[in-house]
Amino acid sequence: MVRELNTGDTVRLKKPHPCGSYDWEIVRTGADIRIKCLKCGHTVLIERTILERRIKTLIPPATK
């Protein structure tokens, strides 16, 4: 299933970042997607297919 991921969206992943946060902001989209940890600010470039498997939920903008 292909999810529609846009710049500025917030996603919750299945496993936490070492800092303890599960929430990431999408910074850049394309074949590879750059995401930024909302707790420590670390950025990661990850393949779209791998990220889609790791996403638990897409957080709506109203609950940020």
PDB file of N, CA, C, O and CB in Angstrom:
ATOM      1  N   MET A   1       0.846  -1.181   0.000  1.00  0.00           N
ATOM      2  CA  MET A   1       0.000   0.000   0.000  1.00  0.00           C
ATOM      3  C   MET A   1       0.893   1.247   0.000  1.00  0.00           C
ATOM      4  O   MET A   1       1.789   1.371   0.835  1.00  0.00           O
ATOM      5  CB  MET A   1      -0.963  -0.003   1.229  1.00  0.00           C
ATOM      6  N   VAL A   2       0.650   2.145  -0.916  1.00  0.00           N
ATOM      7  CA  VAL A   2       1.421   3.376  -1.004  1.00  0.00           C
ATOM      8  C   VAL A   2       0.693   4.459  -0.212  1.00  0.00           C
ATOM      9  O   VAL A   2      -0.459   4.789  -0.495  1.00  0.00           O
ATOM     10  CB  VAL A   2       1.628   3.808  -2.491  1.00  0.00           C
ATOM     11  N   ARG A   3       1.386   5.001   0.780  1.00  0.00           N
ATOM     12  CA  ARG A   3       0.812   6.090   1.575  1.00  0.00           C
ATOM     13  C   ARG A   3       1.194   7.419   0.939  1.00  0.00           C
ATOM     14  O   ARG A   3       2.250   7.552   0.321  1.00  0.00           O
ATOM     15  CB  ARG A   3       1.298   6.026   3.057  1.00  0.00           C
ATOM     16  N   GLU A   4       0.323   8.386   1.102  1.00  0.00           N
ATOM     17  CA  GLU A   4       0.654   9.719   0.627  1.00  0.00           C
ATOM     18  C   GLU A   4       1.367  10.450   1.759  1.00  0.00           C
ATOM     19  O   GLU A   4       0.758  10.781   2.776  1.00  0.00           O
ATOM     20  CB  GLU A   4      -0.625  10.497   0.159  1.00  0.00           C
ATOM     21  N   LEU A   5       2.647  10.696   1.576  1.00  0.00           N
ATOM     22  CA  LEU A   5       3.459  11.381   2.568  1.00  0.00           C
ATOM     23  C   LEU A   5       3.874  12.725   1.999  1.00  0.00           C
ATOM     24  O   LEU A   5       4.427  12.800   0.901  1.00  0.00           O
ATOM     25  CB  LEU A   5       4.699  10.533   2.971  1.00  0.00           C
ATOM     26  N   ASN A   6       3.606  13.783   2.749  1.00  0.00           N
ATOM     27  CA  ASN A   6       3.911  15.136   2.297  1.00  0.00           C
ATOM     28  C   ASN A   6       4.881  15.804   3.261  1.00  0.00           C
ATOM     29  O   ASN A   6       4.965  15.440   4.434  1.00  0.00           O
ATOM     30  CB  ASN A   6       2.625  15.969   2.165  1.00  0.00           C
ATOM     31  N   THR A   7       5.608  16.782   2.747  1.00  0.00           N
ATOM     32  CA  THR A   7       6.510  17.568   3.576  1.00  0.00           C
ATOM     33  C   THR A   7       5.711  18.258   4.680  1.00  0.00           C
ATOM     34  O   THR A   7       4.666  18.855   4.420  1.00  0.00           O
ATOM     35  CB  THR A   7       7.282  18.605   2.723  1.00  0.00           C
ATOM     36  N   GLY A   8       6.208  18.173   5.904  1.00  0.00           N
ATOM     37  CA  GLY A   8       5.534  18.789   7.040  1.00  0.00           C
ATOM     38  C   GLY A   8       4.654  17.841   7.823  1.00  0.00           C
ATOM     39  O   GLY A   8       4.226  18.180   8.927  1.00  0.00           O
ATOM     40  N   ASP A   9       4.365  16.647   7.285  1.00  0.00           N
ATOM     41  CA  ASP A   9       3.571  15.655   8.010  1.00  0.00           C
ATOM     42  C   ASP A   9       4.371  15.103   9.185  1.00  0.00           C
ATOM     43  O   ASP A   9       5.601  15.070   9.148  1.00  0.00           O
ATOM     44  CB  ASP A   9       3.133  14.508   7.070  1.00  0.00           C
ATOM     45  N   THR A  10       3.674  14.675  10.213  1.00  0.00           N
ATOM     46  CA  THR A  10       4.300  14.032  11.362  1.00  0.00           C
ATOM     47  C   THR A  10       3.874  12.578  11.375  1.00  0.00           C
ATOM     48  O   THR A  10       2.692  12.264  11.239  1.00  0.00           O
ATOM     49  CB  THR A  10       3.917  14.742  12.698  1.00  0.00           C
ATOM     50  N   VAL A  11       4.860  11.683  11.543  1.00  0.00           N
ATOM     51  CA  VAL A  11       4.581  10.252  11.580  1.00  0.00           C
ATOM     52  C   VAL A  11       5.079   9.673  12.902  1.00  0.00           C
ATOM     53  O   VAL A  11       6.051  10.158  13.481  1.00  0.00           O
ATOM     54  CB  VAL A  11       5.244   9.526  10.377  1.00  0.00           C
ATOM     55  N   ARG A  12       4.400   8.635  13.366  1.00  0.00           N
ATOM     56  CA  ARG A  12       4.821   7.902  14.557  1.00  0.00           C
ATOM     57  C   ARG A  12       5.324   6.544  14.080  1.00  0.00           C
ATOM     58  O   ARG A  12       4.597   5.804  13.418  1.00  0.00           O
ATOM     59  CB  ARG A  12       3.643   7.754  15.610  1.00  0.00           C
ATOM     60  N   LEU A  13       6.583   6.217  14.423  1.00  0.00           N
ATOM     61  CA  LEU A  13       7.181   4.967  13.993  1.00  0.00           C
ATOM     62  C   LEU A  13       6.965   3.878  15.036  1.00  0.00           C
ATOM     63  O   LEU A  13       6.623   4.163  16.184  1.00  0.00           O
ATOM     64  CB  LEU A  13       8.670   5.155  13.723  1.00  0.00           C
ATOM     65  N   LYS A  14       7.169   2.623  14.624  1.00  0.00           N
ATOM     66  CA  LYS A  14       6.939   1.475  15.502  1.00  0.00           C
ATOM     67  C   LYS A  14       7.985   1.355  16.599  1.00  0.00           C
ATOM     68  O   LYS A  14       7.675   0.931  17.713  1.00  0.00           O
ATOM     69  CB  LYS A  14       6.916   0.205  14.691  1.00  0.00           C
ATOM     70  N   LYS A  15       9.227   1.726  16.290  1.00  0.00           N
ATOM     71  CA  LYS A  15      10.312   1.624  17.276  1.00  0.00           C
ATOM     72  C   LYS A  15      10.836   3.022  17.597  1.00  0.00           C
ATOM     73  O   LYS A  15      10.836   3.892  16.726  1.00  0.00           O
ATOM     74  CB  LYS A  15      11.469   0.711  16.748  1.00  0.00           C
ATOM     75  N   PRO A  16      11.279   3.248  18.826  1.00  0.00           N
ATOM     76  CA  PRO A  16      11.755   4.583  19.204  1.00  0.00           C
ATOM     77  C   PRO A  16      13.166   4.872  18.704  1.00  0.00           C
ATOM     78  O   PRO A  16      13.963   3.962  18.476  1.00  0.00           O
ATOM     79  CB  PRO A  16      11.715   4.735  20.705  1.00  0.00           C
ATOM     80  N   HIS A  17      13.451   6.149  18.543  1.00  0.00           N
ATOM     81  CA  HIS A  17      14.799   6.636  18.284  1.00  0.00           C
ATOM     82  C   HIS A  17      15.572   6.475  19.589  1.00  0.00           C
ATOM     83  O   HIS A  17      14.936   6.452  20.643  1.00  0.00           O
ATOM     84  CB  HIS A  17      14.802   8.140  17.778  1.00  0.00           C
ATOM     85  N   PRO A  18      16.893   6.362  19.591  1.00  0.00           N
ATOM     86  CA  PRO A  18      17.643   6.224  20.842  1.00  0.00           C
ATOM     87  C   PRO A  18      17.378   7.329  21.873  1.00  0.00           C
ATOM     88  O   PRO A  18      17.600   7.119  23.065  1.00  0.00           O
ATOM     89  CB  PRO A  18      19.101   6.191  20.535  1.00  0.00           C
ATOM     90  N   CYS A  19      16.910   8.494  21.435  1.00  0.00           N
ATOM     91  CA  CYS A  19      16.593   9.570  22.377  1.00  0.00           C
ATOM     92  C   CYS A  19      15.261   9.319  23.094  1.00  0.00           C
ATOM     93  O   CYS A  19      14.955   9.985  24.083  1.00  0.00           O
ATOM     94  CB  CYS A  19      16.545  10.914  21.643  1.00  0.00           C
ATOM     95  N   GLY A  20      14.463   8.351  22.591  1.00  0.00           N
ATOM     96  CA  GLY A  20      13.202   7.999  23.232  1.00  0.00           C
ATOM     97  C   GLY A  20      11.953   8.449  22.501  1.00  0.00           C
ATOM     98  O   GLY A  20      10.844   8.092  22.899  1.00  0.00           O
ATOM     99  N   SER A  21      12.109   9.224  21.444  1.00  0.00           N
ATOM    100  CA  SER A  21      10.957   9.745  20.715  1.00  0.00           C
ATOM    101  C   SER A  21      10.498   8.787  19.624  1.00  0.00           C
ATOM    102  O   SER A  21      11.317   8.133  18.977  1.00  0.00           O
ATOM    103  CB  SER A  21      11.288  11.097  20.109  1.00  0.00           C
ATOM    104  N   TYR A  22       9.197   8.709  19.425  1.00  0.00           N
ATOM    105  CA  TYR A  22       8.612   7.918  18.347  1.00  0.00           C
ATOM    106  C   TYR A  22       8.177   8.806  17.187  1.00  0.00           C
ATOM    107  O   TYR A  22       7.895   8.296  16.103  1.00  0.00           O
ATOM    108  CB  TYR A  22       7.422   7.110  18.865  1.00  0.00           C
ATOM    109  N   ASP A  23       8.117  10.117  17.387  1.00  0.00           N
ATOM    110  CA  ASP A  23       7.531  11.045  16.412  1.00  0.00           C
ATOM    111  C   ASP A  23       8.599  11.725  15.557  1.00  0.00           C
ATOM    112  O   ASP A  23       9.618  12.200  16.059  1.00  0.00           O
ATOM    113  CB  ASP A  23       6.698  12.103  17.130  1.00  0.00           C
ATOM    114  N   TRP A  24       8.334  11.757  14.252  1.00  0.00           N
ATOM    115  CA  TRP A  24       9.256  12.326  13.278  1.00  0.00           C
ATOM    116  C   TRP A  24       8.486  13.245  12.325  1.00  0.00           C
ATOM    117  O   TRP A  24       7.313  13.006  12.038  1.00  0.00           O
ATOM    118  CB  TRP A  24       9.991  11.204  12.491  1.00  0.00           C
ATOM    119  N   GLU A  25       9.142  14.283  11.844  1.00  0.00           N
ATOM    120  CA  GLU A  25       8.561  15.184  10.847  1.00  0.00           C
ATOM    121  C   GLU A  25       9.201  14.888   9.498  1.00  0.00           C
ATOM    122  O   GLU A  25      10.414  14.693   9.414  1.00  0.00           O
ATOM    123  CB  GLU A  25       8.765  16.684  11.246  1.00  0.00           C
ATOM    124  N   ILE A  26       8.391  14.854   8.440  1.00  0.00           N
ATOM    125  CA  ILE A  26       8.905  14.633   7.096  1.00  0.00           C
ATOM    126  C   ILE A  26       9.425  15.963   6.565  1.00  0.00           C
ATOM    127  O   ILE A  26       8.687  16.945   6.481  1.00  0.00           O
ATOM    128  CB  ILE A  26       7.806  14.037   6.154  1.00  0.00           C
ATOM    129  N   VAL A  27      10.719  15.981   6.205  1.00  0.00           N
ATOM    130  CA  VAL A  27      11.370  17.208   5.763  1.00  0.00           C
ATOM    131  C   VAL A  27      11.476  17.256   4.244  1.00  0.00           C
ATOM    132  O   VAL A  27      11.340  18.328   3.655  1.00  0.00           O
ATOM    133  CB  VAL A  27      12.755  17.331   6.390  1.00  0.00           C
ATOM    134  N   ARG A  28      11.717  16.108   3.594  1.00  0.00           N
ATOM    135  CA  ARG A  28      11.875  16.057   2.142  1.00  0.00           C
ATOM    136  C   ARG A  28      11.274  14.753   1.634  1.00  0.00           C
ATOM    137  O   ARG A  28      11.399  13.713   2.281  1.00  0.00           O
ATOM    138  CB  ARG A  28      13.378  16.178   1.728  1.00  0.00           C
ATOM    139  N   THR A  29      10.619  14.809   0.473  1.00  0.00           N
ATOM    140  CA  THR A  29      10.025  13.608  -0.100  1.00  0.00           C
ATOM    141  C   THR A  29      10.623  13.325  -1.467  1.00  0.00           C
ATOM    142  O   THR A  29      11.260  14.188  -2.070  1.00  0.00           O
ATOM    143  CB  THR A  29       8.502  13.753  -0.202  1.00  0.00           C
ATOM    144  N   GLY A  30      10.414  12.126  -1.939  1.00  0.00           N
ATOM    145  CA  GLY A  30      10.916  11.665  -3.224  1.00  0.00           C
ATOM    146  C   GLY A  30      11.065  10.156  -3.126  1.00  0.00           C
ATOM    147  O   GLY A  30      10.332   9.506  -2.381  1.00  0.00           O
ATOM    148  N   ALA A  31      12.022   9.585  -3.883  1.00  0.00           N
ATOM    149  CA  ALA A  31      12.290   8.152  -3.774  1.00  0.00           C
ATOM    150  C   ALA A  31      12.845   7.848  -2.383  1.00  0.00           C
ATOM    151  O   ALA A  31      12.538   6.815  -1.789  1.00  0.00           O
ATOM    152  CB  ALA A  31      13.285   7.685  -4.880  1.00  0.00           C
ATOM    153  N   ASP A  32      13.669   8.769  -1.876  1.00  0.00           N
ATOM    154  CA  ASP A  32      14.152   8.712  -0.497  1.00  0.00           C
ATOM    155  C   ASP A  32      13.477   9.839   0.266  1.00  0.00           C
ATOM    156  O   ASP A  32      13.181  10.893  -0.298  1.00  0.00           O
ATOM    157  CB  ASP A  32      15.723   8.827  -0.421  1.00  0.00           C
ATOM    158  N   ILE A  33      13.234   9.612   1.554  1.00  0.00           N
ATOM    159  CA  ILE A  33      12.549  10.604   2.375  1.00  0.00           C
ATOM    160  C   ILE A  33      13.444  10.991   3.545  1.00  0.00           C
ATOM    161  O   ILE A  33      13.993  10.127   4.228  1.00  0.00           O
ATOM    162  CB  ILE A  33      11.184  10.063   2.881  1.00  0.00           C
ATOM    163  N   ARG A  34      13.589  12.310   3.776  1.00  0.00           N
ATOM    164  CA  ARG A  34      14.356  12.785   4.925  1.00  0.00           C
ATOM    165  C   ARG A  34      13.370  13.080   6.043  1.00  0.00           C
ATOM    166  O   ARG A  34      12.402  13.817   5.855  1.00  0.00           O
ATOM    167  CB  ARG A  34      15.214  14.056   4.568  1.00  0.00           C
ATOM    168  N   ILE A  35      13.631  12.486   7.227  1.00  0.00           N
ATOM    169  CA  ILE A  35      12.781  12.712   8.387  1.00  0.00           C
ATOM    170  C   ILE A  35      13.626  13.296   9.517  1.00  0.00           C
ATOM    171  O   ILE A  35      14.827  13.042   9.608  1.00  0.00           O
ATOM    172  CB  ILE A  35      12.086  11.393   8.835  1.00  0.00           C
ATOM    173  N   LYS A  36      12.967  14.093  10.389  1.00  0.00           N
ATOM    174  CA  LYS A  36      13.657  14.752  11.491  1.00  0.00           C
ATOM    175  C   LYS A  36      12.983  14.367  12.799  1.00  0.00           C
ATOM    176  O   LYS A  36      11.764  14.480  12.928  1.00  0.00           O
ATOM    177  CB  LYS A  36      13.665  16.293  11.306  1.00  0.00           C
ATOM    178  N   CYS A  37      13.776  13.910  13.775  1.00  0.00           N
ATOM    179  CA  CYS A  37      13.255  13.560  15.091  1.00  0.00           C
ATOM    180  C   CYS A  37      12.742  14.831  15.764  1.00  0.00           C
ATOM    181  O   CYS A  37      13.427  15.853  15.783  1.00  0.00           O
ATOM    182  CB  CYS A  37      14.348  12.864  15.966  1.00  0.00           C
ATOM    183  N   LEU A  38      11.536  14.757  16.313  1.00  0.00           N
ATOM    184  CA  LEU A  38      10.948  15.943  16.934  1.00  0.00           C
ATOM    185  C   LEU A  38      11.489  16.211  18.329  1.00  0.00           C
ATOM    186  O   LEU A  38      11.258  17.291  18.874  1.00  0.00           O
ATOM    187  CB  LEU A  38       9.454  15.798  16.998  1.00  0.00           C
ATOM    188  N   LYS A  39      12.199  15.265  18.919  1.00  0.00           N
ATOM    189  CA  LYS A  39      12.751  15.475  20.265  1.00  0.00           C
ATOM    190  C   LYS A  39      14.177  16.025  20.216  1.00  0.00           C
ATOM    191  O   LYS A  39      14.482  17.014  20.883  1.00  0.00           O
ATOM    192  CB  LYS A  39      12.731  14.162  21.052  1.00  0.00           C
ATOM    193  N   CYS A  40      15.055  15.386  19.426  1.00  0.00           N
ATOM    194  CA  CYS A  40      16.462  15.795  19.433  1.00  0.00           C
ATOM    195  C   CYS A  40      16.900  16.509  18.159  1.00  0.00           C
ATOM    196  O   CYS A  40      17.982  17.096  18.130  1.00  0.00           O
ATOM    197  CB  CYS A  40      17.331  14.595  19.644  1.00  0.00           C
ATOM    198  N   GLY A  41      16.074  16.473  17.090  1.00  0.00           N
ATOM    199  CA  GLY A  41      16.396  17.186  15.860  1.00  0.00           C
ATOM    200  C   GLY A  41      17.288  16.425  14.884  1.00  0.00           C
ATOM    201  O   GLY A  41      17.660  16.972  13.846  1.00  0.00           O
ATOM    202  N   HIS A  42      17.638  15.180  15.190  1.00  0.00           N
ATOM    203  CA  HIS A  42      18.471  14.367  14.299  1.00  0.00           C
ATOM    204  C   HIS A  42      17.715  14.078  13.009  1.00  0.00           C
ATOM    205  O   HIS A  42      16.523  13.770  13.046  1.00  0.00           O
ATOM    206  CB  HIS A  42      18.893  13.042  14.990  1.00  0.00           C
ATOM    207  N   THR A  43      18.405  14.176  11.854  1.00  0.00           N
ATOM    208  CA  THR A  43      17.758  13.892  10.580  1.00  0.00           C
ATOM    209  C   THR A  43      18.309  12.603   9.984  1.00  0.00           C
ATOM    210  O   THR A  43      19.481  12.271  10.160  1.00  0.00           O
ATOM    211  CB  THR A  43      17.951  15.061   9.601  1.00  0.00           C
ATOM    212  N   VAL A  44      17.440  11.882   9.274  1.00  0.00           N
ATOM    213  CA  VAL A  44      17.793  10.605   8.656  1.00  0.00           C
ATOM    214  C   VAL A  44      17.217  10.580   7.252  1.00  0.00           C
ATOM    215  O   VAL A  44      16.080  11.002   7.039  1.00  0.00           O
ATOM    216  CB  VAL A  44      17.270   9.397   9.497  1.00  0.00           C
ATOM    217  N   LEU A  45      17.993  10.086   6.286  1.00  0.00           N
ATOM    218  CA  LEU A  45      17.521   9.879   4.922  1.00  0.00           C
ATOM    219  C   LEU A  45      17.241   8.391   4.773  1.00  0.00           C
ATOM    220  O   LEU A  45      18.141   7.570   4.954  1.00  0.00           O
ATOM    221  CB  LEU A  45      18.569  10.386   3.851  1.00  0.00           C
ATOM    222  N   ILE A  46      15.999   8.033   4.443  1.00  0.00           N
ATOM    223  CA  ILE A  46      15.574   6.640   4.411  1.00  0.00           C
ATOM    224  C   ILE A  46      14.762   6.379   3.149  1.00  0.00           C
ATOM    225  O   ILE A  46      14.055   7.262   2.664  1.00  0.00           O
ATOM    226  CB  ILE A  46      14.753   6.287   5.670  1.00  0.00           C
ATOM    227  N   GLU A  47      14.866   5.164   2.622  1.00  0.00           N
ATOM    228  CA  GLU A  47      14.090   4.807   1.435  1.00  0.00           C
ATOM    229  C   GLU A  47      12.605   4.820   1.753  1.00  0.00           C
ATOM    230  O   GLU A  47      12.193   4.468   2.858  1.00  0.00           O
ATOM    231  CB  GLU A  47      14.510   3.427   0.902  1.00  0.00           C
ATOM    232  N   ARG A  48      11.806   5.230   0.775  1.00  0.00           N
ATOM    233  CA  ARG A  48      10.351   5.329   0.951  1.00  0.00           C
ATOM    234  C   ARG A  48       9.740   3.987   1.359  1.00  0.00           C
ATOM    235  O   ARG A  48       8.905   3.943   2.262  1.00  0.00           O
ATOM    236  CB  ARG A  48       9.694   5.828  -0.342  1.00  0.00           C
ATOM    237  N   THR A  49      10.140   2.899   0.710  1.00  0.00           N
ATOM    238  CA  THR A  49       9.548   1.590   1.009  1.00  0.00           C
ATOM    239  C   THR A  49       9.851   1.147   2.432  1.00  0.00           C
ATOM    240  O   THR A  49       8.995   0.563   3.096  1.00  0.00           O
ATOM    241  CB  THR A  49      10.056   0.542   0.027  1.00  0.00           C
ATOM    242  N   ILE A  50      11.046   1.415   2.898  1.00  0.00           N
ATOM    243  CA  ILE A  50      11.418   1.039   4.275  1.00  0.00           C
ATOM    244  C   ILE A  50      10.638   1.894   5.267  1.00  0.00           C
ATOM    245  O   ILE A  50      10.130   1.373   6.260  1.00  0.00           O
ATOM    246  CB  ILE A  50      12.954   1.204   4.505  1.00  0.00           C
ATOM    247  N   LEU A  51      10.536   3.191   5.016  1.00  0.00           N
ATOM    248  CA  LEU A  51       9.795   4.073   5.918  1.00  0.00           C
ATOM    249  C   LEU A  51       8.327   3.679   5.991  1.00  0.00           C
ATOM    250  O   LEU A  51       7.743   3.681   7.074  1.00  0.00           O
ATOM    251  CB  LEU A  51       9.923   5.528   5.466  1.00  0.00           C
ATOM    252  N   GLU A  52       7.724   3.340   4.859  1.00  0.00           N
ATOM    253  CA  GLU A  52       6.310   2.955   4.857  1.00  0.00           C
ATOM    254  C   GLU A  52       6.060   1.725   5.726  1.00  0.00           C
ATOM    255  O   GLU A  52       5.004   1.619   6.348  1.00  0.00           O
ATOM    256  CB  GLU A  52       5.837   2.685   3.428  1.00  0.00           C
ATOM    257  N   ARG A  53       7.009   0.800   5.779  1.00  0.00           N
ATOM    258  CA  ARG A  53       6.867  -0.382   6.642  1.00  0.00           C
ATOM    259  C   ARG A  53       7.010  -0.021   8.111  1.00  0.00           C
ATOM    260  O   ARG A  53       6.393  -0.660   8.963  1.00  0.00           O
ATOM    261  CB  ARG A  53       7.901  -1.441   6.269  1.00  0.00           C
ATOM    262  N   ARG A  54       7.818   0.998   8.425  1.00  0.00           N
ATOM    263  CA  ARG A  54       8.103   1.362   9.813  1.00  0.00           C
ATOM    264  C   ARG A  54       7.078   2.305  10.429  1.00  0.00           C
ATOM    265  O   ARG A  54       7.068   2.490  11.646  1.00  0.00           O
ATOM    266  CB  ARG A  54       9.451   1.991   9.893  1.00  0.00           C
ATOM    267  N   ILE A  55       6.215   2.903   9.613  1.00  0.00           N
ATOM    268  CA  ILE A  55       5.227   3.851  10.125  1.00  0.00           C
ATOM    269  C   ILE A  55       4.112   3.121  10.856  1.00  0.00           C
ATOM    270  O   ILE A  55       3.526   2.173  10.333  1.00  0.00           O
ATOM    271  CB  ILE A  55       4.647   4.697   8.984  1.00  0.00           C
ATOM    272  N   LYS A  56       3.827   3.575  12.073  1.00  0.00           N
ATOM    273  CA  LYS A  56       2.702   3.041  12.843  1.00  0.00           C
ATOM    274  C   LYS A  56       1.449   3.859  12.544  1.00  0.00           C
ATOM    275  O   LYS A  56       0.409   3.294  12.203  1.00  0.00           O
ATOM    276  CB  LYS A  56       3.015   3.054  14.366  1.00  0.00           C
ATOM    277  N   THR A  57       1.537   5.186  12.670  1.00  0.00           N
ATOM    278  CA  THR A  57       0.412   6.059  12.355  1.00  0.00           C
ATOM    279  C   THR A  57       0.896   7.374  11.764  1.00  0.00           C
ATOM    280  O   THR A  57       2.038   7.791  11.959  1.00  0.00           O
ATOM    281  CB  THR A  57      -0.430   6.322  13.604  1.00  0.00           C
ATOM    282  N   LEU A  58      -0.004   8.004  11.040  1.00  0.00           N
ATOM    283  CA  LEU A  58       0.226   9.351  10.530  1.00  0.00           C
ATOM    284  C   LEU A  58      -0.536  10.283  11.454  1.00  0.00           C
ATOM    285  O   LEU A  58      -1.758  10.174  11.561  1.00  0.00           O
ATOM    286  CB  LEU A  58      -0.234   9.509   9.018  1.00  0.00           C
ATOM    287  N   ILE A  59       0.154  11.195  12.123  1.00  0.00           N
ATOM    288  CA  ILE A  59      -0.466  12.066  13.104  1.00  0.00           C
ATOM    289  C   ILE A  59      -1.126  13.249  12.394  1.00  0.00           C
ATOM    290  O   ILE A  59      -0.455  13.974  11.660  1.00  0.00           O
ATOM    291  CB  ILE A  59       0.576  12.555  14.138  1.00  0.00           C
ATOM    292  N   PRO A  60      -2.419  13.455  12.598  1.00  0.00           N
ATOM    293  CA  PRO A  60      -3.103  14.580  11.946  1.00  0.00           C
ATOM    294  C   PRO A  60      -2.544  15.923  12.428  1.00  0.00           C
ATOM    295  O   PRO A  60      -2.111  16.033  13.574  1.00  0.00           O
ATOM    296  CB  PRO A  60      -4.619  14.514  12.217  1.00  0.00           C
ATOM    297  N   PRO A  61      -2.550  16.940  11.567  1.00  0.00           N
ATOM    298  CA  PRO A  61      -1.998  18.253  11.931  1.00  0.00           C
ATOM    299  C   PRO A  61      -2.658  18.892  13.148  1.00  0.00           C
ATOM    300  O   PRO A  61      -2.003  19.655  13.858  1.00  0.00           O
ATOM    301  CB  PRO A  61      -2.124  19.185  10.770  1.00  0.00           C
ATOM    302  N   ALA A  62      -3.928  18.608  13.411  1.00  0.00           N
ATOM    303  CA  ALA A  62      -4.640  19.248  14.514  1.00  0.00           C
ATOM    304  C   ALA A  62      -4.127  18.800  15.892  1.00  0.00           C
ATOM    305  O   ALA A  62      -4.303  19.531  16.867  1.00  0.00           O
ATOM    306  CB  ALA A  62      -6.124  18.953  14.400  1.00  0.00           C
ATOM    307  N   THR A  63      -3.500  17.623  15.997  1.00  0.00           N
ATOM    308  CA  THR A  63      -3.068  17.115  17.293  1.00  0.00           C
ATOM    309  C   THR A  63      -1.596  17.350  17.570  1.00  0.00           C
ATOM    310  O   THR A  63      -1.066  16.820  18.546  1.00  0.00           O
ATOM    311  CB  THR A  63      -3.358  15.656  17.386  1.00  0.00           C
ATOM    312  N   LYS A  64      -0.920  18.132  16.735  1.00  0.00           N
ATOM    313  CA  LYS A  64       0.511  18.400  16.940  1.00  0.00           C
ATOM    314  C   LYS A  64       0.714  19.292  18.138  1.00  0.00           C
ATOM    315  O   LYS A  64       1.851  19.629  18.471  1.00  0.00           O
ATOM    316  CB  LYS A  64       1.133  19.045  15.696  1.00  0.00           C
TER     317      LYS A  64
END
